[in-house]
């Protein structure tokens, strides 16, 4: 598991989106963590069913298990009684150390799940402070998740959540930069443009606005728009335009 943690830190540094991160995370858990199955799921907003976003398995048999698995977030439904639903609802890691003995797995005893698996970990992944997905790890051996392994997994989750928040931060910066570029292009346009604060004081103008209003740049900045439009120098067409904007937005 130390190798898994190291590999996770490396892939986090290289990934630029959630989909790639989740896909590589599952492969790292199986390849380096020597687990039998790893998948990341997210609850559908309307149905409440947790559906896989990414997966990796050590054999076709384990892949078929996931294809037939039904998981729900509600504690009132049988499909929500296992570690997956609990981790999503409660927002804390859930470990099943022995599928055959753990009473939480009683609803799945007849499904063959207790025969196939020995232990399981369900780790909620937060994004922006709220549970956004759940990472599921399975092994065929009971008690695969010792205290040391559990500590390592929880450290890994912190790193993953940091990466998810970083994706949002980068996206927000890109949106802000795009808005600034659009604003800059708009101010180069031929139409008159003025930006005011909540009190109606002019903060910024473009050349077309200065020509239309008949004022120099230094005369416009800081002026109250209402007083400017009431002056004798205001062009009637400009005054009518701003009257329309104030009334209709």
Secondary structure as UniProt FT lines:
FT   HELIX           2..14
FT   HELIX           18..31
FT   STRAND          37..43
FT   TURN            45..47
FT   STRAND          49..57
FT   HELIX           60..67
FT   TURN            75..76
FT   HELIX           78..80
FT   HELIX           83..90
FT   STRAND          94..96
FT   TURN            99..101
FT   HELIX           103..111
FT   HELIX           113..116
FT   STRAND          119..127
FT   TURN            128..129
FT   STRAND          130..139
FT   TURN            142..143
FT   HELIX           147..187
FT   STRAND          194..196
FT   TURN            198..199
FT   STRAND          201..205
FT   HELIX           207..213
FT   HELIX           217..220
FT   TURN            221..222
FT   HELIX           225..230
FT   TURN            232..233
FT   HELIX           236..248
//
